[in-house]
Amino acid sequence: MSQSRRTAEEFLVDLVAFNTVSALSNLELIEYIEDYLVGLGIGSVRVASDDGAKSNLYATIGPADRAGVVLSGHTDVVPVANQPWDTDPFTLTRRSVDGELRLYGRGSADMKGFAAAVLAMVPDFAQADLKTPVHFAFSYDEEVGCLGVGRMIADMCDHLVRPQLVIIGEPTSMQIVTAHKGIQGFRTEITGVAAHSSAPHLGVNAIVYAAEIIRFLSELAAEKQAQGDPANGFHPPWTTFNVGQIQGGEALNIIPEHCAFNWEFRPVPDEDTAAIVARFDEFVAGQIEPRLRAENPAAAIVTRPLAAVPPLYRDDNSPAERLARHLTGANTTHTAAYVAEASQFQASGIPAVLCGPGNIDQAHQANEWITVDQLDQCTAFLHRLLDWAKSGAAIP
Ligand SMILES: [Zn+2]
């Protein structure tokens, strides 16, 4: 064990310096963690993407023949392009603001802070005689639809005793989040027929049809908003919609041949997701396609999925919630409007909660930061986890 001990903040300096924007490879960061673990005598498993450009990584400390606890987080971060940063986003910068010490950098809150706190604790876990194993799991492509973690969960289920629970260290200010919304993302592409704008009868205007479909989506959104149930605890308490990107057309005087738009909805846990997709498909097949084809048989509409993550369903007093309550002392739980990887663990039969350092309000923003105090709180949480895992006690 040649490495000297490093603090969570020191690890965060290193982790933030890896530009792991989702579009880029995360392999240098993965190798960094792998090498660190090797230095402590801990083996790890890579679960790579199809093209090998990215990888998940997981490792186990403690008795492999028992059901353990997973600490999980994503390694990718959202882009910094076109954001007004005051400092280099990939150089962790410490500043005292409003009486608190803040660490600025992309991913500091979402969610390399958690990974840094976990890495700093690895020597303690490795030196302890754990009765309950602890697994560390780091994923890729979370920010673009939780695309990476699924194959790691499958690999873990194949090769480990099924874990008792997972704690995902998303920035919840160390509060316990027991339910989150899902996401269904799509790209709809309309192929019309180009023509001179003075002769619209010879073309099919892809943008006009796109506008009709988008109007239908906004009607669906209004309907879902009206059905919102404030008792479900979400903010906002309904299934939301967004049309987030659109491209189409060549020039003012050309009937546009192409229009494509990306849209999503984020279902609350009790939403009938399939019914929403069916409503959309029926509208397009019943109201749009026949008119489009009647104008010109060459015209077409294609919708394909971009992302599909189920919601995290509240599972009152699940093992994950009970252990998180024990470790934090909290007696309240919360919901999250954002999407996380917890639901994919839950869908594989592993109870899951979110609990990690930093505030989601700073996530995805310019000048993202986390306080040193939040990192310290996470470290204290991990120390309590260590004590519990050493004790071999059942989940309280
Ligand atoms: Zn995140």
Residues whose N, C-alpha, C, O or C-beta is under 5 A from the ligand:
A	BS01	ZN	D110 M111 E170
